[in-house]
Amino acid sequence: MAVPKKKTSKGKRNQRHATWKAKASVAAQRAMSLGKAVLSGRAQGFVYPIDTEEDGSED
């Protein structure tokens, strides 16, 4: 099992944490942008299924 040789400094730990949090922010921004593009109908290069059947038409 791998064990670190020296204690990691608080600065290095905080730097890793900040990077991790920044990646989450960027991912959320991209997801929101994609969602808005799909809903507005201007999405290019994104394929999603569209139901052509209506639920009440079979009666």
N, C-alpha and C positions, 0 to 999 in steps of 0.2 A: 504494500500500500504506500502511495506517495505521501511524503510528509515534508512540509516546507522547512528549510534550514534556518530561516530567520523570521522574526515576527514582522508582519506587514504593517507599515506605518498607517496612522489614521488618515493622512493625506491621500495615500494610494488607495485605501479602502473607500474614502469619500469620492475619489475620482472615478472609480469603477461604478459606484452606486449612481453617480450623476450621469454617466454614459448610459447605463441601463435605463434610467428614467427618461432620458432624452430619446432613446430608441422607441420607447412606448408612445411618447408624444407624437413622433413622426408617423408611426404606424396608425395611430388613431386619426391623424390628419388625412392620411391617404385613404383610409376606409371611409371617412366622411365624404371626401371628395368623390370617390367612386360611387357611393350611394346617391349623392346628389346628381351625378351625371346620368346614372341609370334612371332615376325618377324623372329627370327632365327630358330624357329621350335623346340626349346628345352623346351617349357613350359610344366610343369607337373601339373595336377590338375586344369587346366584352360580350360573350354569348350567354344567354340565359333562356330557359324554356318559357314559352308563353302558352297558357291554356286557351284553346280555341273552343272548348266545350263549355256550355252553360249548365249550371246545376238544375235549373227549373225547366229546361226544354224537354226532358225525357218523359214527363207526365202526360 
